[in-house]
């Protein structure tokens, strides 16, 4: 019971933070662009808020039983879809995968790029100015992320059902109730099962970065989610 009370209190705190971020960014006024400094300030709080919301959904999904529909096989008579409908922006329920050994692309800012010219033949090309904190940047993606986070917090049990279905498809805790009684894996089985829903480090509290209320919420939500996952794995 205490876990559900903690989930609800953290959810209500996150709702207050999201409302403040929406007002801060002026999303409700159909603002198309935001200054760079304001956009970065919103993102610094939006990222931990998204991580906390997905952890609350994972904690709430503990003990849920889901029924997966039978897998639909494609037949030759099934017509091909020429146009795909645009998918709504939803809150990701899995942390981005950590790839420490992935090769990183070298990047040179435009204002530091090389200027190659031949004297007497070509004129030197002026480089673009250095990015300014007051530069106007597109806010469309930021608006979608805020809307998706607000919608997820308004219906957190729905997000918990989404995570429970994902768990069932991976066959993580034996709660698959579909007709075949077997998990459905997309792609290589080892790749689907190997990806954990959460990644390390556990919480910002261990790194000493709890500077805002949202970081404390994330630390508590992380503890709730990992406790729920550990109970699911050992049951």
C-alpha positions, 0 to 999 in steps of 0.5 A: 500500500505504501508503494502505491501512495508513493507512486501517486504522490510522485505522480502529482508532483510530476504533474505540477512540474510539467504544468510549470514547464508548459507555462515556462515554454509557452507551449499553450500559446502555439509558440513555434520557436524558443530561445536556445537558453530557454529550450535548454533549461526546459530540457534539463528538467524534462529529461529527468521528469520523463525518466521518473514517469516511466519508472512510476509506470514500471513500479505500478505494473508490478503484479499486473496480468495481461492477455496477449492476443494471438499473433496475426500471420500475414497471408498473401491475400492481405493487401499492402498498406501504401500509406502509414498513419502518423503514430502519436508521440507517446512516452517511451517506457524503456531507457535509451540503450547504453552503448559505451563502446559504440563509435562516436562520430567526430563533429566540428561546429560550423563556426570552427570549420576550415576555410579553404581558398586559393589566393587570386582565384577564390575569395575566403568564405565567411564562417557562420557566427557562433551559436548564441543563447538567444538563437530561436530554435524549433520547439515542435519536438519539445512540444510533442514530448511535453504533451506525451509526458502530460498524457502519460501522467494523466493515465498512469495505469495505461502506461503500466499496462503498456509495460506489462504487455512489453514484459509479457512479450519478452517472457520475462516473468512467465505471465504470458496468457496468449493462446500459444502460451509462448512469448512473442519476440521481435527480432533476435531473441537474445537481443530482445531479452538482453535489453534491460528496461532501466540502465545504470547508474541507478539514480542521480542521488548517488552522483550528488546531482539532486539540484531540483525537486524533479531529481529527488522524484527521479531518485525515489521513482528509480528505487520503486521501479527497481524494487518492483523489477527485482520482485518480478525476477525472483518470483 
